[in-house]
Amino acid sequence: MGTLVQTDSSRQSHDRSLKIIAKSLFKELKENGYDTREIVNLSTELLSLVTSELRNTHQEASTGQ
């Protein structure tokens, strides 16, 4: 994964975009019959994927890959 150099304004723009995406996804899930427990399960799975990626990145940096 490449390194991105972001200005404060582009970082803020990305943060706003992520918030909009999250709200839209939440609304879509609710409208399609997903309950709160299922949405929490989805969120947990996303966090697990991010954690695994961070762990792999850390291990690669430690081994010099």
C-alpha positions in Angstrom: 0.0 0.0 0.0 1.4 3.4 -1.0 1.9 6.3 1.2 -0.3 9.3 0.6 0.6 12.8 1.6 -2.5 14.6 2.6 -3.1 18.2 3.4 -5.3 19.2 6.3 -8.1 20.1 3.9 -7.9 16.8 2.0 -7.8 14.9 5.3 -10.9 16.8 6.5 -12.6 16.1 3.2 -11.9 12.3 3.6 -13.1 12.4 7.1 -16.4 14.0 6.0 -16.7 11.5 3.2 -16.2 8.6 5.5 -18.9 9.9 7.9 -21.3 10.3 5.0 -20.5 6.8 3.7 -21.0 5.3 7.2 -24.4 7.1 7.6 -25.5 6.0 4.1 -24.4 2.4 4.8 -26.2 2.3 8.1 -29.4 3.7 6.6 -29.2 1.2 3.7 -28.7 -1.7 6.1 -31.7 -0.6 8.3 -33.9 -0.1 5.2 -33.0 -3.6 4.1 -34.0 -5.3 7.3 -30.7 -5.6 9.2 -31.1 -5.2 12.9 -28.8 -3.5 15.3 -27.0 -6.7 16.3 -26.3 -7.5 12.7 -24.9 -4.1 12.0 -22.7 -4.4 15.1 -21.5 -7.8 13.8 -20.6 -6.1 10.4 -18.7 -3.4 12.3 -16.8 -6.0 14.3 -15.8 -7.8 11.2 -14.6 -4.6 9.6 -12.5 -3.8 12.7 -11.1 -7.4 12.6 -10.0 -6.9 9.0 -8.4 -3.6 9.7 -6.6 -5.1 12.8 -5.3 -8.0 10.7 -4.0 -5.6 8.1 -2.3 -3.5 10.7 -0.8 -6.6 12.3 0.5 -7.8 8.9 2.0 -4.4 8.1 3.7 -4.3 11.5 5.1 -7.8 11.1 6.4 -7.0 7.6 8.1 -3.9 8.9 9.6 -5.9 11.7 11.0 -8.5 9.3 12.1 -6.0 6.7 9.8 -7.2 3.9 
